[in-house]
Amino acid sequence: MKDKTRLVHPPHVLLPEGNRPLVAPIYQSVKFEHDTVADTLRSLRGEKDGFFYSRSANPTTRQLEQTLATLQGREDAIVCSSGVGAIAQTLIGLLKADDHVLCFVETYAPTRSLLRRTLQRYGVRHTMLSIEDDAGIERLLESTPTRLVIFESPTNPITRIADIGHITRQARAAGALTVLDNTLAGLHQHGDTDVDLFIHSLTKYASGHGDVMGGAVIGSAQQIRKLRPDFVLLGGVLDPHAAWLIQRGLKTYLMRYEAQSDAALHIAQYLEAHDRIARVHYPGLARHPRHELAASQMQHFGTIVSFDLRAGAAAGDRFADALKLFAIAASMGSPESLIIPPGLMGPHDLPAELGALAGIDPGTVRLSIGLEDPDDLVADIEQALAAI
Ligand SMILES: *Cc1c(COP(=O)(O)O)cnc(C)c1O
């Protein structure tokens, strides 16, 4: 063999039986081979285990899918390149022209835009209500044939809580699927409900370090088997290296989520007692309008705390500028605490009457609590509130 050839075909280092790496390696390979054509064909027909092409399946992304499904209390999952990718590919996989979708004004803005802009072009209809409008949800599902309900709990930014049992009962009675974007609540929560499919942005708490993007849909083996061909065709695959980073992040997921959630409650309680603040939105507070419901559905109330400043929007922007430990940045679930000031918030994509239903005040500020010492975060908030 000449050098050129040898370099293209380096030796395979196989591990002896009974010897394995403690941390699974990154299968940074697009292609996988079988020894013979017959084995390749058997594998492609599903008669034999094996991998062929990484857009369809890869051992590193497969390991992540299995970890996520177990944590969410379901049978299987598909990962893809972002949370929005998971939402778009799931909706495209489940919907066809003339289907009707129930969604909510409090839902993540790109989800609303997917329905209002993209899927509308393909003839998918939708209705938008408020997530707290239990009677409206019941009326709509009884009167309008609906293919699926997509919702969130807690909602972003003002942490409204969906009555998940009510929604899944009404949806099941009406023959509609339920899709819960469970990103804010996290992978360990809401698994005991009757939700059909969970969607997560892995960019947030799963990876946990603000350095990698990913998304997932999680559900029964049957639901996931039906969705997978569309995910493979739409092509928004998660790179094995990103999957490996997310798998690594997940090792500390529960500890991070719990610590960040505990710190968020501590900060919410501090803010509640402050005279410059009209209202604090945090489901862990007894004064939250749906605290009892949240406590019956959740073990941890999450890491997002928002509040309405009495002095309004300009004071909110000054508050954000005065903070030293909180970065003015999008997203959540990072080790660093983050702030979204009023100037960067609001349901700007919605018509005014729907936007008003979302209940975001001109002085609403959103905090995402990180892994710093909570006492340092409180001290930083205190000096910034004094500065406005
Ligand atoms: C961030 C987020 C998404 C989108 O996730 P990306 O990974 O940024 O695409 C979807 N839903 C919710 C609730 C989110 O917070």
The ligand as an SDF file (V2000), in Angstrom:
LIG
                    3D

 15 15  0  0  0  0  0  0  0  0999 V2000
  -35.5680   29.0450   23.4730 C   0  0  0  0  0  0  0  0  0  0  0  0
  -36.8780   28.4180   23.3160 C   0  0  0  0  0  0  0  0  0  0  0  0
  -37.1980   27.7420   22.1390 C   0  0  0  0  0  0  0  0  0  0  0  0
  -36.2930   27.7120   20.9390 C   0  0  0  0  0  0  0  0  0  0  0  0
  -35.1170   27.0680   21.1460 O   0  0  0  0  0  0  0  0  0  0  0  0
  -33.8020   27.3310   20.2560 P   0  0  0  0  0  0  0  0  0  0  0  0
  -32.9200   26.2280   20.7020 O   0  0  0  0  0  0  0  0  0  0  0  0
  -33.3270   28.7060   20.5900 O   0  0  0  0  0  0  0  0  0  0  0  0
  -34.2190   27.2300   18.8310 O   0  0  0  0  0  0  0  0  0  0  0  0
  -38.4450   27.1430   22.0500 C   0  0  0  0  0  0  0  0  0  0  0  0
  -39.3260   27.2170   23.0550 N   0  0  0  0  0  0  0  0  0  0  0  0
  -39.0510   27.8540   24.2050 C   0  0  0  0  0  0  0  0  0  0  0  0
  -40.0820   27.8910   25.2820 C   0  0  0  0  0  0  0  0  0  0  0  0
  -37.8320   28.4810   24.3770 C   0  0  0  0  0  0  0  0  0  0  0  0
  -37.5680   29.1380   25.5080 O   0  0  0  0  0  0  0  0  0  0  0  0
  1  2  1  0
  2  3  1  0
  2 14  2  0
  3  4  1  0
  3 10  2  0
  4  5  1  0
  5  6  1  0
  6  7  2  0
  6  8  1  0
  6  9  1  0
 10 11  1  0
 11 12  2  0
 12 13  1  0
 12 14  1  0
 14 15  1  0
M  END
$$$$
